[in-house]
Amino acid sequence: MDIKEESRRFVLYNDEGLEIGEMTWSEAGEKLLIIDHTYVDPAYRGQKLAEKLVLKGVEKARKERKQIIPLCPFAKKEFDEKKEYSDVLRK
């Protein structure tokens, strides 16, 4: 599995190079990312791949000193459950 950043999204590829998931965001100003969509192909669910996509967004926000608004229901659940993400959560 490989995750690559492409135009306002992180894309998850399987070992054959096929796209099997993504997390997308929009930017609101220079310091805010809005996670609006997370998806993993049903055949690959249950492997914590969506969690890895959200983590990539958190890492990006930390690196770029940005805050995140998790609009996507899955991302919101991740932020609710993982207090270690609170440093990048827009309050």
N, CA, C and O of each residue as an XYZ file, in Angstrom:
364
protein
N       0.840     -1.179      0.000
C       0.000      0.000      0.000
C       0.886      1.244      0.000
O       1.958      1.271      0.604
N       0.411      2.250     -0.683
C       1.167      3.493     -0.781
C       0.183      4.657     -0.748
O      -0.882      4.583     -1.361
N       0.524      5.719     -0.045
C      -0.303      6.919      0.003
C       0.497      8.068     -0.586
O       1.629      8.331     -0.179
N      -0.116      8.752     -1.556
C       0.552      9.878     -2.206
C      -0.333     11.109     -2.134
O      -1.559     11.020     -2.201
N       0.314     12.259     -1.995
C      -0.426     13.518     -2.009
C      -0.564     14.001     -3.441
O       0.421     14.121     -4.170
N      -1.786     14.273     -3.829
C      -2.093     14.825     -5.143
C      -3.063     15.976     -4.930
O      -3.782     15.977     -3.931
N      -3.111     16.903     -5.777
C      -3.974     18.077     -5.734
C      -5.108     18.027     -4.702
O      -6.208     17.565     -5.007
N      -4.845     18.488     -3.515
C      -5.786     18.565     -2.392
C      -6.429     17.227     -2.026
O      -7.602     17.169     -1.658
N      -5.652     16.167     -2.131
C      -6.125     14.867     -1.650
C      -4.942     13.941     -1.419
O      -3.893     14.068     -2.049
N      -5.141     13.014     -0.505
C      -4.205     11.912     -0.327
C      -4.860     10.715     -0.974
O      -6.023     10.413     -0.709
N      -4.107     10.028     -1.830
C      -4.631      8.882     -2.575
C      -3.939      7.615     -2.092
O      -2.717      7.566     -1.954
N      -4.747      6.598     -1.840
C      -4.247      5.306     -1.390
C      -4.229      4.354     -2.573
O      -5.240      4.165     -3.250
N      -3.070      3.756     -2.814
C      -2.900      2.802     -3.916
C      -2.586      1.422     -3.350
O      -1.875      1.293     -2.353
N      -3.129      0.393     -4.002
C      -2.783     -0.972     -3.588
C      -1.431     -1.352     -4.196
O      -0.804     -0.544     -4.881
N      -0.994     -2.566     -3.948
C       0.329     -3.003     -4.415
C       0.432     -3.086     -5.934
O       1.534     -3.107     -6.482
N      -0.710     -3.132     -6.616
C      -0.707     -3.166     -8.084
C      -0.776     -1.750     -8.686
O      -0.779     -1.590     -9.906
N      -0.831     -0.740     -7.830
C      -0.874      0.641     -8.300
C      -2.262      1.164     -8.610
O      -2.407      2.219     -9.228
N      -3.292      0.430     -8.183
C      -4.666      0.878     -8.412
C      -5.139      1.735     -7.249
O      -4.854      1.433     -6.090
N      -5.861      2.802     -7.560
C      -6.401      3.677     -6.527
C      -7.523      2.956     -5.783
O      -8.485      2.484     -6.389
N      -7.385      2.879     -4.462
C      -8.388      2.175     -3.668
C      -8.984      3.053     -2.564
O      -9.863      2.609     -1.825
N      -8.515      4.281     -2.453
C      -9.064      5.156     -1.430
C      -8.526      6.564     -1.553
O      -7.560      6.826     -2.270
N      -9.183      7.475     -0.824
C      -8.722      8.858     -0.838
C      -9.267      9.609      0.369
O     -10.269      9.228      0.974
N      -8.573     10.684      0.691
C      -9.069     11.670      1.636
C      -8.869     13.020      0.968
O      -7.762     13.348      0.542
N      -9.943     13.807      0.875
C      -9.845     15.098      0.206
C     -10.052     16.223      1.209
O     -10.682     16.053      2.253
N      -9.502     17.370      0.857
C      -9.677     18.550      1.694
C      -9.759     19.791      0.818
O      -9.338     19.795     -0.338
N     -10.309     20.832      1.401
C     -10.284     22.143      0.763
C      -9.523     23.061      1.709
O      -9.374     22.773      2.897
N      -9.054     24.153      1.169
C      -8.312     25.108      1.978
C      -9.163     26.350      2.182
O      -9.790     26.853      1.250
N      -9.173     26.832      3.413
C      -9.896     28.055      3.749
C      -8.854     29.026      4.294
O      -8.502     28.986      5.473
N      -8.384     29.872      3.441
C      -7.296     30.765      3.837
C      -5.975     30.026      3.854
O      -5.850     28.926      3.314
N      -4.997     30.643      4.479
C      -3.650     30.069      4.480
C      -3.395     29.093      5.613
O      -2.415     28.349      5.583
N      -4.263     29.090      6.609
C      -3.982     28.302      7.810
C      -5.048     27.282      8.174
O      -5.073     26.793      9.303
N      -5.929     26.953      7.234
C      -7.033     26.063      7.577
C      -7.286     25.032      6.480
O      -7.418     25.375      5.305
N      -7.352     23.764      6.883
C      -7.718     22.667      5.991
C      -9.072     22.127      6.450
O      -9.316     21.976      7.647
N      -9.940     21.842      5.496
C     -11.237     21.264      5.807
C     -11.285     19.874      5.173
O     -11.356     19.742      3.951
N     -11.245     18.843      6.013
C     -11.351     17.466      5.495
C     -12.817     17.228      5.170
O     -13.672     17.245      6.056
N     -13.101     17.005      3.883
C     -14.499     16.901      3.460
C     -14.903     15.518      2.954
O     -16.080     15.285      2.681
N     -13.949     14.602      2.824
C     -14.302     13.290      2.265
C     -13.203     12.287      2.576
O     -12.019     12.576      2.405
N     -13.603     11.108      3.033
C     -12.672      9.983      3.209
C     -13.367      8.746      2.657
O     -14.533      8.488      2.956
N     -12.630      7.981      1.843
C     -13.218      6.799      1.217
C     -12.154      5.718      1.058
O     -11.011      6.000      0.698
N     -12.551      4.476      1.333
C     -11.727      3.304      1.041
C     -12.636      2.283      0.370
O     -13.747      2.025      0.835
N     -12.154      1.704     -0.728
C     -12.902      0.671     -1.446
C     -13.354     -0.406     -0.460
O     -12.566     -0.844      0.378
N     -14.617     -0.837     -0.551
C     -15.141     -1.838      0.393
C     -14.282     -3.098      0.510
O     -14.224     -3.700      1.582
N     -13.623     -3.503     -0.556
C     -12.797     -4.715     -0.520
C     -11.586     -4.560      0.399
O     -10.972     -5.554      0.785
N     -11.240     -3.318      0.752
C     -10.050     -3.059      1.562
C     -10.383     -2.524      2.954
O      -9.482     -2.160      3.709
N     -11.651     -2.475      3.290
C     -12.043     -1.943      4.594
C     -11.671     -2.908      5.711
O     -11.457     -4.098      5.476
N     -11.597     -2.387      6.915
C     -11.237     -3.209      8.069
C      -9.745     -3.336      8.278
O      -9.306     -4.114      9.125
N      -8.948     -2.583      7.519
C      -7.491     -2.645      7.633
C      -6.912     -1.339      8.181
O      -5.701     -1.125      8.136
N      -7.781     -0.470      8.698
C      -7.379      0.825      9.255
C      -6.733      1.745      8.221
O      -5.905      2.589      8.562
N      -7.118      1.574      6.958
C      -6.554      2.402      5.890
C      -7.128      3.818      5.912
O      -6.405      4.780      5.651
N      -8.411      3.956      6.218
C      -8.999      5.293      6.312
C      -8.346      6.077      7.451
O      -8.129      7.283      7.336
N      -8.035      5.387      8.548
C      -7.342      6.026      9.657
C      -5.985      6.562      9.211
O      -5.575      7.649      9.618
N      -5.293      5.794      8.372
C      -3.985      6.226      7.870
C      -4.120      7.459      6.975
O      -3.255      8.334      6.982
N      -5.201      7.524      6.210
C      -5.424      8.698      5.364
C      -5.647      9.952      6.220
O      -5.085     11.009      5.934
N      -6.455      9.832      7.255
C      -6.698     10.972      8.138
C      -5.399     11.374      8.839
O      -5.123     12.564      8.992
N      -4.607     10.399      9.262
C      -3.320     10.697      9.891
C      -2.426     11.499      8.947
O      -1.729     12.415      9.383
N      -2.444     11.167      7.680
C      -1.652     11.940      6.703
C      -2.089     13.401      6.698
O      -1.256     14.303      6.608
N      -3.390     13.629      6.796
C      -3.891     14.999      6.863
C      -3.415     15.708      8.115
O      -3.043     16.881      8.068
N      -3.426     14.995      9.244
C      -2.950     15.562     10.499
C      -1.462     15.901     10.391
O      -1.034     16.973     10.821
N      -0.681     14.992      9.821
C       0.752     15.236      9.658
C       1.008     16.443      8.753
O       1.911     17.238      9.013
N       0.217     16.573      7.698
C       0.352     17.721      6.792
C       0.062     19.016      7.545
O       0.799     19.993      7.417
N      -1.001     19.019      8.320
C      -1.368     20.218      9.082
C      -0.260     20.584     10.069
O       0.085     21.757     10.209
N       0.282     19.608     10.735
C       1.365     19.882     11.692
C       2.580     20.463     10.979
O       3.158     21.455     11.423
N       2.954     19.843      9.883
C       4.132     20.289      9.139
C       3.964     21.724      8.629
O       4.905     22.517      8.651
N       2.755     22.039      8.171
C       2.487     23.352      7.581
C       1.907     24.349      8.590
O       1.537     25.465      8.227
N       1.832     23.934      9.862
C       1.290     24.781     10.931
C      -0.116     25.283     10.597
O      -0.408     26.477     10.646
N      -0.968     24.317     10.257
C      -2.356     24.624      9.919
C      -3.295     23.944     10.905
O      -2.891     23.056     11.657
N      -4.534     24.367     10.892
C      -5.593     23.772     11.690
C      -6.529     23.003     10.756
O      -6.557     23.251      9.551
N      -7.289     22.074     11.322
C      -8.200     21.235     10.528
C      -9.623     21.363     11.073
O      -9.850     21.366     12.283
N     -10.569     21.467     10.147
C     -11.983     21.292     10.455
C     -12.388     19.965      9.814
O     -12.386     19.858      8.587
N     -12.736     18.951     10.610
C     -13.124     17.654     10.047
C     -14.626     17.607      9.740
O     -15.420     17.222     10.599
N     -15.013     17.992      8.534
C     -16.421     17.947      8.137
C     -16.876     16.539      7.789
O     -18.018     16.165      8.058
N     -15.995     15.769      7.200
C     -16.295     14.378      6.844
C     -16.643     13.610      8.128
O     -15.905     13.702      9.109
N     -17.748     12.859      8.142
C     -18.131     12.126      9.352
C     -17.042     11.181      9.871
O     -16.858     11.060     11.082
N     -16.329     10.521      8.977
C     -15.273      9.615      9.439
C     -14.141     10.396     10.092
O     -13.663     10.020     11.162
N     -13.712     11.478      9.456
C     -12.635     12.294     10.030
C     -13.070     12.878     11.369
O     -12.275     12.940     12.306
N     -14.312     13.302     11.463
C     -14.815     13.852     12.725
C     -14.737     12.801     13.825
O     -14.337     13.104     14.949
N     -15.117     11.568     13.505
C     -15.026     10.474     14.477
C     -13.575     10.267     14.925
O     -13.310     10.069     16.111
N     -12.653     10.313     13.983
C     -11.238     10.151     14.313
C     -10.767     11.253     15.263
O     -10.050     10.978     16.225
N     -11.165     12.487     15.000
C     -10.769     13.599     15.858
C     -11.429     13.490     17.233
O     -10.822     13.852     18.240
N     -12.658     12.996     17.281
C     -13.337     12.811     18.558
C     -12.658     11.732     19.400
O     -12.584     11.850     20.623
N     -12.164     10.684     18.747
C     -11.583      9.543     19.457
C     -10.099      9.707     19.762
O      -9.598      9.131     20.728
N      -9.399     10.479     18.956
C      -7.942     10.580     19.103
C      -7.568     11.971     19.614
O      -7.388     12.914     18.843
N      -7.458     12.063     20.918
C      -7.151     13.349     21.547
C      -5.776     13.864     21.117
O      -5.502     15.059     21.230
N      -4.920     12.984     20.630
C      -3.595     13.410     20.171
C      -3.669     14.276     18.911
O      -2.668     14.860     18.498
N      -4.845     14.356     18.308
C      -5.036     15.226     17.141
C      -5.509     16.626     17.546
O      -5.676     17.496     16.691
N      -5.725     16.842     18.837
C      -6.317     18.115     19.288
C      -5.452     19.329     18.966
O      -5.957     20.448     18.884
N      -4.139     19.111     18.782
C      -3.263     20.244     18.483
C      -3.539     20.875     17.123
O      -3.191     22.034     16.899
N      -4.157     20.130     16.217
C      -4.468     20.686     14.889
C      -5.962     20.884     14.661
O      -6.373     21.340     13.594
N      -6.781     20.539     15.665
C      -8.231     20.691     15.527
C      -8.623     22.146     15.708
O      -8.274     22.770     16.710
N      -9.343     22.682     14.744
C      -9.861     24.052     14.851
C     -11.003     24.041     15.841
O     -11.996     23.340     15.651
N     -10.861     24.811     16.884
C     -11.867     24.817     17.952
C     -12.886     25.887     17.745
O     -13.804     26.030     18.552
